[in-house]
Amino acid sequence: MSKPEQEFRGIPIVQSGAKYTTDAGFSAIKNGVKQRRGNEPAPRGNKPLWLRAKMPSGKGFSSTRNIVHEHRLSTVCEESMCPNIGECWNAGTATIMVMGSVCTRACRFCAVDTGNPKGWLDPEEPLNTGKAVQLMGLKYVVITSVDRDDLADGGAAHYAACVREIKNLNPETAVEALTPDFNGVEAHVECVVDSGLEVFAQNVETVERLTHPVRDPRASYRQTIDVLAHAKKFRPDVLTKTSLMLGLGEKDNEVVKTMDDLRAAGVDILTLGQYLRPTPNHLPVERFVTPDEFDALRNEGLEKGFVEVVAGPMVRSSYRAEQVLEKNNVGLAAV
């Protein structure tokens, strides 16, 4: 079958990079980046031993998946093909992705679908999110979202409503918000920061030199840092957090320079992980960073004054987020 949408046992399957129509009636690109001639195939051979994750399974995994799907929620765990999904879901934790699973941007590292939702939002999502957190019994939850440049406020009001509903039904649950950049509009940043959360995060993703082509042209290194700086200035009691992927061609001195820029903006928490290419349509991996190199960068960051630097090959921005303040590299071998 030559069509992009094939079928398996009667269920449509959309090929990575192909356009399809969502259940809400708008078009999107599967996994965010279109198929193009000349896309470099994924390299043959095995990944290093330190990059092997267990296949997701187990009672906790099944329970969390059922709750997420029953309440029509998206998770970055599934949408971005996170390799830690089994570990985290078996621990009863998940990073919930609000405002749908289709992003208006097309970053070349990200496997989330891209398109124009044309203002679509699920009005029941804030309540469903709060109920799901309640059912999972979470003491710490990360709420993230796609970019929604189609909305006048970038989705800030809806995002804040989700946080408030979580707090309303789960007053003891700590909330981390991993947000879009809201195009740098300070009022929209303030709307989310003031919603009752404990941690505000916006990912810088890579060093300044590689921001483009790694990130969508509408994102920028300076804009992300300015958003983080304003969030800290607006609510000094809220922790600020960001994440860097390594292995995209950055140099060590560029990572250190990024740390300096982040500390100047008052950022409290930094995570460092290995970039893994989600599909052949995405940017290739330039190199695999060793565990020892991650250890060295963690120590460098701690010396610069970060409250915590979570660093390791399998680390993602929300990895074991509830353990960050234990200051032990979330239990990874390097302490």
Sequence and secondary structure as in RCSB ss.txt:
>XXXX:A:sequence
MSKPEQEFRGIPIVQSGAKYTTDAGFSAIKNGVKQRRGNEPAPRGNKPLWLRAKMPSGKGFSSTRNIVHEHRLST
VCEESMCPNIGECWNAGTATIMVMGSVCTRACRFCAVDTGNPKGWLDPEEPLNTGKAVQLMGLKYVVITSVDRDD
LADGGAAHYAACVREIKNLNPETAVEALTPDFNGVEAHVECVVDSGLEVFAQNVETVERLTHPVRDPRASYRQTI
DVLAHAKKFRPDVLTKTSLMLGLGEKDNEVVKTMDDLRAAGVDILTLGQYLRPTPNHLPVERFVTPDEFDALRNE
GLEKGFVEVVAGPMVRSSYRAEQVLEKNNVGLAAV
>XXXX:A:secstr
  SSEEEETTEEEE TT EEE TTS EEETTSS   TT      S   GGG      SHHHHHHHHHHHHTT EE
HHHHTT TTHHHHHHTT  EEEES SEES   TT  SEEE  TT   TTHHHHHHHHHHHHT SEEEEEE   TT
STTTTHHHHHHHHHHHHHH TT EEEEE   GGG HHHHHHHHTTS SEEE   BS GGGHHHHS TT  HHHHH
HHHHHHHHH TTSEEEEEEEESSS  HHHHHHHHHHHHHTT  EEEEEE    STTS        HHHHHHHHHH
HHHTT SEEEE TT  TTTTGGGGGG SGGG S  
